[in-house]
Amino acid sequence: DGEIQVVVANADLPKVESWYKLYREDLLKKGMTDVPAMKKMSMDNYMQTGQQTESEYIDTASPELKAANAKYEGEQKGRIEQQIEAAEHNAMRQESSTAYLRYINDPSYIPVSI
């Protein structure tokens, strides 16, 4: 978006504001007309700028990728997907499965029964 973001301690904010005001005035004197004002943002608001919903993330895809993905939208799972899903679902049910043994032999794993 062409903006620069800087994290500043609250105690130093007045200094940074005055420095930016001087910097902005210098740029305006040099003939720049589109010098934006400084925007302040809390750390909580800043952390929320990176959050996206699933649909927002999908909207960031290139048009080529969207077109390639469109032919699969709404389709039912194929034979391979169903086999993988069934294998993953049943993997932990057998005590001889590698997935089960990996958890049982892991010292940080604590079995809980409900």
C-alpha positions in Angstrom: 0.0 0.0 0.0 3.1 2.3 -0.1 2.9 3.1 3.6 5.7 2.7 6.1 4.8 1.3 9.6 6.9 2.0 12.6 6.4 0.8 16.2 7.0 3.5 18.7 6.8 3.5 22.5 3.9 5.5 23.8 6.4 7.8 25.7 8.2 8.6 22.4 5.1 9.3 20.4 5.1 13.1 20.9 8.7 13.3 19.6 7.9 11.2 16.5 4.8 13.3 15.8 6.9 16.5 15.9 9.6 15.0 13.7 7.1 13.8 11.2 5.5 17.2 11.1 8.8 18.8 10.3 9.6 16.2 7.7 6.2 16.7 6.1 6.6 20.5 6.0 10.0 20.0 4.3 8.4 17.8 1.6 5.6 20.3 1.1 8.2 23.1 0.7 10.0 21.0 -1.9 6.8 20.9 -4.0 5.3 17.5 -3.1 1.6 17.8 -2.8 0.5 14.4 -1.8 2.3 14.0 1.6 -0.1 12.1 3.9 -0.6 12.9 7.5 0.8 10.6 10.1 -1.7 7.9 11.2 -1.6 6.4 14.7 -2.6 2.9 15.5 -2.7 0.9 18.7 -0.8 -2.4 18.8 -4.2 -4.3 19.1 -5.4 -2.6 15.9 -2.2 -3.3 14.2 -2.4 -7.0 15.1 -5.9 -7.2 13.6 -4.7 -5.8 10.2 -3.2 -9.2 9.3 -6.4 -11.2 10.1 -8.3 -12.5 7.1 -11.4 -14.7 6.8 -11.2 -17.7 4.6 -13.1 -16.0 1.8 -10.9 -12.9 2.0 -7.8 -15.1 1.7 -9.3 -16.9 -1.4 -10.0 -13.5 -2.9 -6.3 -12.7 -2.9 -5.6 -15.5 -5.4 -4.5 -14.6 -8.9 -7.2 -14.7 -11.7 -5.4 -17.7 -13.2 -5.6 -19.7 -10.0 -9.2 -18.7 -9.4 -10.1 -19.9 -12.9 -8.3 -23.2 -12.3 -10.0 -23.7 -9.0 -13.4 -22.8 -10.3 -13.9 -26.1 -12.1 -13.6 -28.0 -8.7 -15.9 -25.8 -6.7 -19.0 -27.7 -5.6 -17.7 -31.0 -6.8 -18.0 -34.1 -4.6 -14.9 -35.8 -3.3 -13.4 -38.3 -5.7 -12.4 -41.9 -5.0 -8.8 -40.9 -3.9 -10.0 -38.2 -1.5 -12.5 -40.7 0.1 -9.8 -43.3 0.5 -7.4 -40.8 2.2 -10.2 -39.6 4.5 -11.2 -43.1 5.5 -7.5 -44.1 6.1 -6.9 -41.0 8.2 -10.1 -41.6 10.2 -9.2 -45.3 10.9 -5.5 -44.9 11.4 -5.7 -44.3 15.1 -8.2 -47.1 15.7 -5.7 -49.9 15.3 -3.1 -50.4 17.9 -0.7 -51.7 15.3 -0.9 -48.6 13.2 2.1 -46.3 13.0 0.1 -43.3 13.9 -1.1 -45.0 17.1 2.4 -46.2 18.0 3.9 -42.8 17.4 1.6 -41.3 20.0 1.9 -44.1 22.5 5.7 -44.0 22.4 5.8 -40.2 22.7 6.7 -39.4 26.3 4.9 -36.0 26.1 1.6 -37.8 25.1 -0.8 -38.3 28.0 -3.7 -40.6 27.2 -7.0 -39.3 28.5 -10.2 -41.3 28.5 -13.6 -39.6 28.6 
